[in-house]
């Protein structure tokens, strides 16, 4: 994520030319900003998490002279209101919100770009509204299954970062360690700040360390400083994990034939511990119009070597 100072130094072309709050119902207002060339090739960017919000660096994936980009903060995330609300916040709600945005701006079809959870949401949208998707560019495919979640937070770390997993697990009371994932989710979904705040800080540091091949910091905080900013992503992630991402088992792969005729580019880090290549290969196998590019020196994060450059190239080569 870029700092506020870095945001100020972004070229003028990457700054929003408009931004607004849209009422999508259920008491939710979502933030939508427009970047690039008004009336140009329509693109919607879907952030990860769920819950992380759009970041300044995401704007730089696109060609400001060609693309009309809509960056959306999903329900409960970023600049949307009510902040961190999990009420009426599920995959179907977010898919329908995208349709509200599309209709509001009078866009017949658009290109969808998303990574990690953003890839999940892009697939769910395109499978429900294939006529409104010109193409998809997906990074770090996540299909929203319980098996993927367990791999990301338990099985993968146990094999490749066992000391990190031990630190994650052993912060919990002894009686909660048998199923550390479930224990964290329960704590993160607890309404009491004294319960969910420290768990959120540990979860956030754990997930960030797992997102990079060579993390700068691979230790978890022993305590939380008073007044430290609450990381938002763990709370909404836990809500989605508890509800199986509001998807039926195997839903996104089963409905992938609906993507027939829609071109896709899948960008995947070979050593992505959070969203390993297995899911990307499974999707590519049932989506003939997609091309899978595996980067041999990258992990999960968009800032890993070669990921952003490959995404930019994929976005640029697609028609729209």
Buried (B, 14 or more C-beta within 10 A) or exposed (E): EBEEEEBEEBEEBBBBBEEEBBEBEEEBBBBBBBBBBEEBBBBBBBBBBBBBBBBBBBBBBBBBEBBBBBBBBBBBBBBBBEEBBBEBBBBEBBBBBBBBBBEEBEBEBBBBBBBBBBBBBBBBBBBBBBEBBBBBBBBBBBBBBEEBBEBBBBBBBBEEBEEBBBBBBEBBEEEBBEEBBEBBBBBBBBEEEEBBBBBBBBBBBBBBBBBBBEBEEBEBBEEBEEEEEBBBBBBBBBBBBBEBBBBEEEBBBEBBEBBEEBBBBBBBBEBBBBBBBBBBBBBBEBBEEBBBBBBEEBBBBBEBBBBBEBBBEBBEEBEB
